[in-house]
Amino acid sequence: MSEQQQTLTIQQAIDLGVQHHNAGDLTKAEGIYQQILQSDPDQPVALHLLGVISHQSGKNDLAVDLITKALAIKPDYAEAYNNLGRALQDLGKLDEAVASYHKALGLKPDYAEAHNNLGNALKDLGKLDEAIASYRKALAIKPDFAETYYNLGNALQDLGKLDEAVASYGKALATKPDYAEAYNNLGGALKDLGKLEDAVTNSQKALTIKPDLAEAHNNLGNLLKNLGKPEEAVTSYHKALAIKPDYAEAHNNLGNALKYLGKLDEAVASCRKALAIKPDYAEAHNNL
């Protein structure tokens, strides 16, 4: 087999692996990438994509090793730097993630996904203004990037720029109408603006799209409690906890609602559960 034919065969195998990968069949894709690496252990695309699967499977240390190996072979691989950043970010190595995104953008300045991911890392570092600047760069390149409008909304909400946050969530939903998380966080921004009924409507829309979104059940519980419906709030918190039993905030909020209903022993038990999960949870300490 000539070198050209062999390269073509490997390229065809990569294309087939990517096809399975994009369809969500990670097992088949992983098998194909591993076969390629048996034939050519230094194939950078296969190393990178196997690293992406490791990241998607929560094996971030392995992802970092594989993608770093790919970059040693192919140093101008912007997509690999972007995905290395994501794995580092999930490992809590935020400064290293930021550096990796910057390397991706040095190679490919119009890389909207890397601008978006850089924004997320900066937000996690508490650098909200820098995060917002990165999100805006991503949107200048890719104006229909629903995830970035959502992330921008979250950063604006954290800065207390609630009207701008509402507008950003609205743009996310205009682009992606089934975006449950955007409806949920839009509800949170509307709650902070005092628009409780509108907030309830948006939390309920989130749950219509994604009934197992624990955060939306928790937020709906908070809204119902604020609207003077503590029994309904308790039901919402229980739904959140059925989905996500280690949800400290929902245990604490349930405790608050039970306290309001005069069920003090149950309230104390809920707050203790919150503290067992999150021992430094000041609000739960205050509620005891």
C-alpha positions in Angstrom: 0.0 0.0 0.0 1.4 3.4 -1.0 1.7 6.1 1.7 -1.0 8.1 -0.1 -3.5 5.1 -0.1 -2.7 4.4 3.6 -3.3 8.1 4.5 -6.6 8.0 2.6 -7.6 4.8 4.4 -6.8 6.4 7.8 -8.7 9.6 6.7 -11.8 7.5 5.7 -11.6 5.7 9.1 -11.4 9.1 10.9 -14.4 10.3 8.9 -16.4 7.1 9.9 -15.3 7.6 13.5 -16.4 11.2 13.5 -19.8 10.2 11.9 -20.4 7.8 14.8 -19.1 10.3 17.3 -21.4 13.1 16.1 -24.3 10.6 16.2 -23.6 10.0 19.9 -22.3 6.5 19.5 -19.1 6.9 21.5 -18.4 3.2 21.8 -18.2 2.7 18.1 -16.2 5.9 17.6 -13.8 5.0 20.3 -13.2 1.5 18.7 -12.5 3.1 15.3 -10.0 5.7 16.8 -8.2 2.9 18.7 -7.9 0.8 15.5 -6.4 3.8 13.8 -3.9 4.2 16.6 -2.9 0.5 16.4 -2.0 1.2 12.8 -0.4 4.6 13.5 0.2 5.3 17.2 1.1 8.9 16.4 -2.0 9.8 14.4 -2.8 13.3 16.0 -6.5 13.5 15.0 -7.3 10.0 16.4 -5.4 10.9 19.6 -7.3 14.2 19.9 -10.7 12.6 19.2 -10.1 9.8 21.6 -9.2 12.5 24.2 -12.5 14.2 23.4 -14.4 11.0 24.1 -12.5 10.6 27.4 -13.6 14.2 28.3 -17.2 13.4 27.4 -17.0 10.2 29.6 -15.7 12.2 32.6 -12.1 10.8 32.3 -10.5 14.2 32.2 -7.0 13.2 33.3 -6.9 10.7 30.4 -8.3 13.4 28.1 -5.5 15.8 29.0 -2.8 13.0 28.4 -4.2 12.1 25.0 -4.7 15.6 23.7 -1.3 16.8 25.0 0.2 13.9 23.0 -1.7 15.0 19.9 -0.4 18.5 20.3 3.2 17.3 20.7 2.8 15.8 17.2 0.7 18.6 15.7 1.4 21.9 17.5 -0.8 24.0 15.2 -4.0 22.1 16.2 -6.4 24.8 17.4 -9.3 22.4 18.0 -7.1 20.2 20.3 -6.1 23.3 22.4 -9.8 24.1 22.7 -10.7 20.6 23.9 -7.6 20.5 26.2 -9.0 23.6 27.8 -12.3 22.0 28.4 -10.8 19.0 30.1 -8.5 21.2 32.2 -11.5 23.3 33.2 -13.4 20.3 34.4 -10.4 19.3 36.5 -10.6 22.8 38.1 -7.3 23.9 36.5 -8.8 27.2 35.3 -5.6 29.2 34.7 -4.2 26.3 32.5 -7.6 26.1 30.7 -7.4 29.9 30.0 -3.9 29.5 28.6 -5.0 26.6 26.4 -7.9 28.6 25.0 -5.6 31.5 24.3 -3.3 29.1 22.3 -6.4 27.9 20.3 -7.3 31.6 19.5 -3.7 32.4 18.6 -3.9 29.8 15.9 -7.5 30.5 14.9 -8.7 34.0 16.0 -12.2 33.5 14.6 -12.8 30.4 16.7 -16.2 31.2 18.3 -16.3 28.0 20.4 -12.9 28.9 22.0 -14.0 32.5 22.7 -17.1 31.0 24.4 -15.1 28.5 26.4 -12.6 31.1 27.4 -15.5 33.2 28.7 -16.7 30.2 30.8 -13.2 29.8 32.4 -12.9 33.5 33.1 -16.4 33.5 34.6 -15.4 30.6 36.9 -12.3 32.6 37.9 -14.7 35.5 38.9 -13.5 37.7 36.0 -17.0 38.6 34.8 -16.1 41.6 32.7 -13.4 39.7 30.8 -15.9 36.8 30.4 -18.5 39.1 28.9 -15.9 40.5 26.5 -15.1 36.9 25.3 -18.8 36.0 24.9 -19.3 39.1 22.8 -16.3 38.2 20.6 -17.9 34.7 20.1 -21.2 36.3 19.1 -19.6 38.7 16.7 -18.2 35.7 14.9 -21.3 33.4 15.3 -24.4 35.5 15.9 -26.7 32.4 16.2 -24.7 30.8 19.1 -27.4 30.1 21.6 -25.1 28.7 24.2 -23.1 31.9 24.2 -26.2 34.1 24.6 -27.1 31.8 27.6 -23.6 32.1 29.1 -23.6 35.9 28.5 -27.0 36.1 30.3 -25.5 34.2 33.3 -22.5 36.6 33.6 -24.8 39.6 33.2 -27.1 38.3 35.9 -24.1 37.7 38.2 -23.2 41.4 37.7 -26.8 42.4 38.5 -27.4 43.6 35.0 -30.8 42.0 35.0 -32.5 43.7 32.0 -29.5 42.8 29.8 -29.5 39.3 31.1 -33.2 38.9 30.2 -32.5 40.2 26.7 -29.6 37.7 26.3 -31.7 34.7 27.5 -34.4 35.9 25.0 -31.8 35.8 22.2 -30.7 32.3 23.3 -34.3 31.1 23.1 -35.0 32.8 19.8 -32.1 30.8 18.4 -32.9 27.5 20.3 -36.6 27.5 21.4 -36.2 24.2 23.3 -33.4 25.5 25.6 -34.7 24.5 29.0 -31.8 25.9 31.0 -32.3 29.3 29.3 -36.0 29.4 30.3 -35.0 28.4 33.8 -32.3 31.2 34.2 -34.6 33.7 32.5 -37.1 32.8 35.3 -34.3 33.6 37.8 -33.6 37.0 36.3 -37.3 37.9 36.2 -37.6 36.8 39.8 -34.8 39.2 40.7 -36.7 42.0 38.8 -39.8 41.2 40.9 -41.7 39.8 38.0 -42.7 36.6 39.9 -45.6 35.4 37.7 -43.5 35.8 34.5 -40.7 33.9 36.3 -43.1 31.0 37.2 -44.2 30.8 33.5 -40.6 30.5 32.4 -39.6 27.9 35.1 -42.7 25.9 34.0 -41.6 26.1 30.3 -38.2 24.8 31.3 -39.9 21.8 33.0 -42.2 21.2 30.1 -39.1 20.8 27.9 -36.9 19.0 30.4 -38.9 17.5 33.3 -35.8 16.2 35.0 -34.1 19.7 35.3 -33.6 19.8 39.1 -32.6 23.4 39.1 -35.9 24.4 37.5 -37.9 22.5 40.2 -35.8 24.3 42.9 -36.3 27.7 41.3 -40.1 27.1 40.9 -40.2 26.1 44.6 -38.6 29.4 45.5 -41.1 31.3 43.3 -44.1 29.5 44.8 -42.8 30.2 48.3 -42.5 33.9 47.5 -46.0 33.9 46.1 -47.3 32.5 49.4 -47.8 28.9 48.2 -45.5 27.0 50.6 -47.2 23.6 50.2 -46.7 23.8 46.4 -43.1 24.9 47.0 -42.5 21.9 49.2 -43.7 19.6 46.3 -41.3 21.3 43.9 -38.3 20.9 46.2 -39.1 17.2 46.7 -39.2 16.8 42.9 -35.8 18.6 42.7 -34.3 16.2 45.4 -35.8 13.1 43.8 -33.8 14.0 40.7 -30.6 15.3 42.5 -30.5 13.9 46.1 -27.2 15.7 46.9 -28.7 19.2 45.9 -27.7 21.2 49.1 -29.6 24.3 48.0 -32.9 22.4 47.5 -32.5 20.7 51.0 -32.0 24.2 52.5 -34.9 25.7 50.6 -37.1 22.8 51.6 -36.1 23.4 55.2 -37.2 27.1 54.9 -40.6 26.2 53.5 -41.2 23.5 56.1 -40.2 26.1 58.8 -42.7 28.5 57.3 -45.4 25.7 57.6 -44.5 25.2 61.3 -43.0 21.7 60.6 -39.9 22.5 62.6 -38.4 19.0 63.1 -38.6 18.3 59.4 -37.2 21.7 58.7 -34.1 21.1 60.9 -33.6 17.7 59.3 -33.6 19.3 55.8 -31.1 21.9 56.9 -28.9 19.2 58.4 -29.0 17.3 55.1 -27.9 20.5 53.3 -24.9 20.9 55.7 -23.9 17.2 55.4 -23.5 17.8 51.6 -22.1 21.3 51.9 -20.6 21.8 55.4 -19.6 25.5 54.8 -23.2 26.5 53.7 -23.7 29.7 55.7 -27.4 30.0 54.9 -28.2 26.5 56.1 -26.2 27.2 59.4 -28.3 30.3 59.8 -31.5 28.4 59.3 -30.8 26.0 62.1 
